[in-house]
Amino acid sequence: MVATVQRSTHDITVQQLALPMAIEDADSSTPAVASHERLGFELGWDYAHHGLTPPVDQLFRQSPLQHGWQLGRATFGSRTLRTHRHTQLWLSLRLHAWQRGRQFETLLVTPNYLQQLDTTHCPISRLPLTDTAQDPQQRTVDRVRDDAGYAAGNLAVISRAANAAKADRNWQQAWAMAQSLRQGPMTVAGGLQADGWERMAVLASFVTEVPHDLAAQLPMVVLPPNRLRLFNPIQALQALVTRQLATPGWSQRLTRLEALLSDDARADFSRFVLALVPRVLQCQSLSDPMAIRWALEDAWRCPLLQKRWTRFALRLNPQQAEQLVQRAAHKRLSTVRVQSHGIAATEGWALERQGYREVA
């Protein structure tokens, strides 16, 4: 199972345009070069279609991006599409990916999709995000799983500083960093303390196939950002249960969820809920959605809560956890939309090429 937690929204369709015969028939030494030229031309064409100018360092004579931009300007003239901040971000990300040979999935990753990822605070550092260039807290779009491309389900908005600290670390490496900082003598690495590195690790674990027994032991110290795909069914269930307490009616929803369990699992789930509720009742007095989110995440730092969750979670296998999430969503017990992706979960991620367009 791969589930996506998302808010319902309207998608923008990005028109895919054919290249001129001169580009299609270009004499390229390798398929990789032909692909690079085609994607560069399409990118320049889309800059022109939105009435935007590419970075000046790309506007040299031999650049396929410049060729696409010039032809697009001649084609569209003043009949350009409306643009906004996320249109510019979409083009900048595509340019960044194109320059580095990274896979970019244009079918689903659209300006509207990027807008759905936006947030006010970095989920790792919890500091407010800005739009100031080169500011440590500037919002950036991170490929959560570094061995995958810019694809739907693998992207999250975090600060520039957190993005730089993460670099190409996977979830195990980020978790090891957190535990090292807890032992000392160093308490900060990459500008993050142990709590921040644990949030980094759990965020990365969501999009990584983690053994069920291990995933059941991870505390949900960061809730999944919007549109992130959760590869581990037990974490999808963990997120679903945690989010219940963010909105009124949680007691009734948890009772109905408990009724879906077998008798032996039901007793352990009840003990888990008894440990969870007192630690998040303070949420009832909070009005800021971000403060509520952080209170729910911090509740998972309680050893008793984690122990009882793990005991319950290990009563389920991945298939049972997946079925429970699906049944809860069907009965509208989830406070957010849950979408199952099945075997198409990593389509466009280029995992077989470590997130690159072509094998080096």
Buried (B, 14 or more C-beta within 10 A) or exposed (E): BBBBBBEEEEEBEBEEBEBBEEBEEBEEEEEBEBBBBBBBBBBBBBBBBBBBEBEEEBBEEEBBBBBBBBBBBEEBEEEBBEBEEBBBBBBBBBBEBBEEBBBBBBEBBBBBBBBBBBBEBBBBBBBEBEEEEEEBBBBBBBBBBBBBBBBBBBBBBBBBBBBEBBEEBBBBBBBBBBEEBEEEEEEEBBBBBBBBBBBBBBBBBBBBEBEBEEBBBBBBBBBBBBBBBBBBBBBBBBBBBBBBBBEEEBEEBBEEBBEBBEEEBBBBBBBBBEBBBEBBEEBEEBEEEBEBBBBBBBBBEBEEBBBBBBBBBBBBEBEBBBBBBBEBBEEEBBBBBBEBBEEEBBBBBBBEBBBBBBEE
